[in-house]
Amino acid sequence: MKPGNIAERAGTVALGAWMAFAALAAVLVSDQGDPLGPDHGLLSWSVGHRPPVALAVARGLTATGTGAVPYVLVVLAGLIAARTGRQRLPAVLLGVVCLGAGQAVRYGVMELVTRARPPRYDWQTHASGWSFPSGHTTTAALTAGLLITALCLRAPRGRTALCLLVACWGAGVGLTRVLLGVHWFTDVVGGWLFAVGWLGVFVCAVARWLPGRYLPRAPEPGTPHPDDTADGPVERHAPQDPHRRGRSRPA
């Protein structure tokens, strides 16, 4: 796919995500951060369904949505996306910048909305700061988006299963924040929308302005996978009919 097409599609997705995010944030500000429709019900369900094993799994999964783990995964995404040695360092730096800048902007939005968290007596893990949008959710979703983008660029065999696994991880981190009682569900939705919008803007900007020699690209349709040509090049002009070998074409 050409960079211009990638930029157009990414920009369209980003616009839709930002419009939905802005609408949700406006509703929260107008209601002074009060819980919305599904918030109370999902938090009550989470409080009533917390077996010890589920809490242990949730705490372990939620821990992967912050700290060093997302940055390690983003570096891995950059290495996967790069097709040449020249592209590796720019790809890694772009991923780190995307995640770091996204976290900084999210923090600024959080300070503007100033939404309170759920009641502290429902918490099952440590949390700090305002509630909207969820930081763990945003970080995990951005990281998952960068990994999925890298996998789609390289198009390895079995990429669908890998992309689904990464997407489940990114979504799962967000859902653990509700299960652990430290975020309302709409905080998690806001984190997802923010991540999609930010990633769309970033991909659009990179595809539009980054010099082509540094831009990892997906293989063109019909391009054989490297494993398919490992045994040597295929002589495409060879005759298909073995009985016609050596015959000249009719004039």
Summary of the structure (lengths in Angstrom):
residues: 251
radius of gyration: 23.2
end to end distance: 40.5
largest distance: 89.7
contacts: 758
relative contact order: 0.17
helix: 69%
strand: 0%
